[in-house]
Amino acid sequence: MKPAEHITKLITSVSDSTRIQNSRERQIISLQQYTDPMCFILHKGTAAIYRGYDHLLLSHIKGPHIMGLNLLLEKNSELYFQARSSVAYEIVPRSRFEKNIKEQDLWEPLAYYFMFSSKRFLQNNFISSGVSTYDLVRNNLIALMNEDEDLRLATNTCDYIQEKTLLSRSGIMKMLRDLKHGGHIELHRGVLITINNLPAKY
């Protein structure tokens, strides 16, 4: 479960309503132009996290959420964000977070934030590392089914899997066709409607 109360405490400690920006769907948000380490605060909406050098889709986040809070990193990561809906966000110097965490004794909320982040990292790593091509497709079908319904219904299934795995589009499409014809999944105009029973092997 997401520790929203703890994340909100961290955000409240630094947030300034005059700095909150609004973004339309599909807009790209990056921290690379900043010299000092910065944090990305997602107040409302859903955003995708991409790895910069190969544009791999790592995850989706939903507000309230914070990215870039690792105090051990000396520069901004090569990640970038893309709005998946209308979003409200804020970019804050990480030093301000560090100062307020110490002064306001926010170590417990910070610990819950990192425990949640570590859990998500391990979950993503478990379904993507050292597995077969079919397992990558299978695991990401399940991941897509577990996304918020609004996001899932607005997402092309093949695009989602390709962005999450960088597998060839033709190979993904073949597997999806076979799974659909076998009655294992239901697709409508490329959108995943339901999963009936995914076979363990392809």
C-alpha positions, 0 to 999 in steps of 0.5 A, spaced: 500 500 500 502 506 498 504 511 504 500 517 501 500 520 508 507 520 509 509 522 502 504 528 503 507 530 509 514 530 505 511 534 500 507 539 505 514 541 508 517 544 501 511 545 497 509 552 495 503 553 491 506 559 487 511 554 484 505 549 482 505 548 474 499 544 470 501 540 464 497 537 459 497 530 457 503 527 453 507 533 455 515 531 457 518 534 463 525 533 465 530 535 470 536 535 466 536 542 465 538 544 472 545 544 475 543 542 482 539 536 484 532 537 483 526 533 486 519 532 481 513 532 486 507 530 482 501 533 486 495 530 481 494 526 475 498 520 472 505 520 469 510 515 466 517 515 468 522 513 462 530 512 462 533 517 458 538 514 454 533 508 451 526 511 452 525 505 456 518 505 460 520 504 467 513 505 471 507 509 472 506 514 478 500 517 481 500 523 485 501 525 490 508 522 489 516 524 489 522 523 485 529 525 486 529 524 493 535 520 494 540 524 498 546 520 496 546 522 488 550 528 486 546 530 480 539 529 476 538 522 474 537 521 466 530 519 467 524 524 464 517 524 465 511 524 461 504 526 463 499 521 462 493 525 464 492 533 466 497 533 471 499 538 477 507 538 479 512 542 482 520 542 481 524 543 488 531 543 490 533 537 493 537 541 498 530 544 501 527 537 502 534 535 506 534 541 510 526 541 512 527 533 513 532 535 518 529 541 521 522 538 522 524 531 524 521 527 517 525 521 518 519 516 519 515 519 513 522 519 509 523 511 511 516 509 509 517 513 502 523 509 501 520 502 503 515 503 498 520 505 493 524 499 494 518 495 494 516 497 487 523 497 484 523 489 487 517 488 484 519 491 477 526 487 477 522 481 479 518 481 472 523 483 468 530 480 469 532 474 467 526 471 464 524 469 457 521 473 451 514 470 453 514 471 460 516 479 459 510 479 455 506 475 460 508 479 466 507 486 462 500 484 460 498 482 468 502 489 469 497 493 464 491 489 467 493 492 474 494 499 472 488 504 473 482 503 469 483 510 466 490 509 464 489 502 461 483 503 457 487 509 454 493 505 452 495 501 446 497 494 449 502 493 444 505 500 445 505 499 453 509 492 452 514 495 447 515 501 451 516 497 457 521 491 454 524 494 448 522 488 444 520 488 437 513 490 435 512 484 430 514 479 435 509 482 441 503 483 436 504 475 434 504 473 441 498 478 442 494 475 436 496 468 439 493 469 446 487 473 443 485 467 438 486 462 444 481 466 448 487 467 453 486 475 453 480 480 450 483 486 446 478 491 443 482 496 438 488 494 441 486 495 448 486 490 454 479 489 456 481 482 460 485 477 462 482 470 462 487 465 463 495 466 461 498 460 459 505 459 463 508 457 457 508 459 450 
